[in-house]
Amino acid sequence: MGKGEETRLAVLDEAARVARVVGLGGLTIGTLAERTALSKSGLFGHFKSKESLQLQVLEHARARFVDLVVRPALAAPRGEPRLRVLFDGWLRWQSAPGGCLFVTAAAEFHHQSGAVRDEVVRGERDMLDMVTTMFRAGVADGAFRQDTDPDQAACEFNGVLLAFHQAFHLLEDERAESRARRALDDLLARVRT
C-alpha cells in the first residue's frame, strides 16, 4: 500500500468517526482538513465531491464492519453460535461513540433520493439478507425449527439491534445491552428445535 492510499484510508477512518456523530450530511472536506491537518485541496484530490466522500465513507465503513463483525461470525459454527457471535460484534460496533454510521445514515437519507441513499439501502438490504441466510442455514441444518420464517427472524434480529442503538445512545439506558441480549435469547428460544 502506497503512502497516498494509507493517507486516504486514515482520512476515511476519521471521516467515519465524524459521520457517526454529525451524520454524512454534516461531513465536509473542510471539517476533515481541520481534523486531519491536511489541506482542503489535497482532500479534494482524493474525494472530488461531498457525495463521493459520503459514498467512500459508506464503503469504507462497510469493509470495516465486515472485518470486525461479519468475519468473526462466519468463523463460528452455523446456527445459533454464528448468530450470537454476529450479535456480540454488532453490539460492540453500535456501542462506539456516536453509534452506528449505518443507523445514522438510514435516518438521515430515508426520504432523500440519490446515490448516497441508494448505497445506504443496498447496504441495509445486504445486511438483512446475510442475517436471513444465517437463519435459513440454521433451519437447513436442523438447529432451528422447520416452520421458522428466516425473513421474519432476521427482521426481529435487526429490530433488537435498532432498539439497542436507540436505548443506548438516545435514552442512555443502562439496561440497553441486557435487554437486547434478553430479546435475542427469546428470539433464539422461539426458533430453536
N, C-alpha and C positions, 0 to 999 in steps of 0.2 A: 504494500500500500504506500503510495507516494505521499509527500507532505501535504499536497493540496487536498487529497482525499481524507487524510487524517484531520485536517482543519475543518473540512466540510462536515465530517461525522461529529466532531466536537461541537460545532455550531448547531447541528441538528439535535444533539443531546440537550444543549442549553435551550434551544427553541422548544423542545418538547416539555422541558421543565416549566418554562414560561407559559406555554399554552395550557398546561394543566390548571394554571391559576387564572389567567386572563382570557382564555379561550383562543381559538385560532384567529378570530376577528381582531383581537387585541394584540396579536403578534405582528410586529413590524420589523423591517430591516433596520430601522433606526434604533429600536429597543435592543435588538441583537447586537448591533455595533457597540452600544454602550456596555452591554453585559459581557461581551467577549473581547473588548478592546481592539476590535478590527474596524477597518474603515467601511463606511456605507458602500463606497464604490466597489471594494473588494467583495463584500457580501452580495451586492447586486450582480457581480460577475458569476457568483455561484448559483443564484436563485432567479434572476431576471425579473421576477414579479412577485407580488404578495401571494397570488394564487399558486404560483409554482412553489413558493416557500411552504405554504399550507399543505399542498399535496405531498411534498417531500417529507415534511414533518410527520404526516399520517403514515406514509410508507415506512419511514424510519422507526416510528413508534410500534408499528405492526411487527416489524422484524424483531425489535427488542421483546415484544410480547411473546412472540413465537419462541425466542431463545430462553426467556425467563419463566414462562408459564406453560406453553404447549409442549415443548420438547421433553421436559421432565415428566409430564403426564403421559406422553406416548411411551416413555421408558417403563412405566408401571404396567402391571398386568391389566388386561382388558376388563371391562365391567366396573364394579364399584371401586376397586383400588385406583383405577385410572381417573375416574370422575372425582374422587376425593383429592388426589394429587393436583388435578386441574383446579379444583375449587380452592385449595390452600394457596396455590400460586396466584390465582386470580384475586383472592383477598389481599395478599401482600401487594400485588400490583395496584389495587384500588386504594390501599392504605397510604400510598405515597403522598407527600404534601401536594395539596391541590386536587387530589383524586385521580380518577381515570380520564385520560385525554379523550378516549372514545365516548365516554358518557357525556363529557362536556361538549364535544363536537356534535353529538347527536342532538342534544338540547339546543345548541346554537344554530344548527343548519337544518333542522327538521322542516321548516317552512320556506327554505330558500331553494333556488334552483342553481344548477351549475355543476362544474367538475368536482368541486370540493364536496358538495352534498352527495353526488354520485359515488365518490370514493368512500365517504362515511357509510353510506347504505351498503355498498359492496362489502366493506369490512364487517359490518354487523351481520349481514347475511352469511358470510363465510364462517364467522364465529358460531352462529346458531347452527349452521349445517354441521360443523365439527362436533358440537355437543350432541346433536341429533344422531350423528353417526356413532358416537360412543354409546349412546343408549341402545341404538339398533344392534350394535355388536354384542352388547350385554344380553339382549333378547336372543340373538342367534346362538350365543354360547350357552344359553340356559341359566345365566346368572340372574336375569330379570324375567318376570312373568311374560308369558306369550301374549297376553292381552294388553301389555304395556304399549302406549302410544308414544313412540320416540319423539315425535314433534311436540306433543304436549309436555312431556318430561323435560325436554330442552327449554321450552318456554318457561316452565316453572323454575328450572335451574337458573336461567337468566334473570328471572324476576327476583329471585332471592338475592342475587348479586347486585341488582339495581337497588333493591330495598336496603341492602347493606350500605351501599355507596351513599345514599341519602341519609340514612340514620347516622353513619359515621361522620360524614363531612358537614352536612347541613344541621342536623339535630344534635350533633356531638353526643350521641347516646353511648354511654359506657358499655351498654349491653349489646351493641350492634353486632359484634362478632359472635357472641354466644347465641344470639337469636338467629343469625344467619346459619350457624352450624346446626342448630336445632331444626331449622326449616329444611336443611339438606338431609339431615337424619330422617326426618319424617317422609320426605320425598323418596329416599332410597328404600326405606322400610316398606313403603307402599308398592314399589315395583319389584322388590327382591322376591325371589322364588322361595 
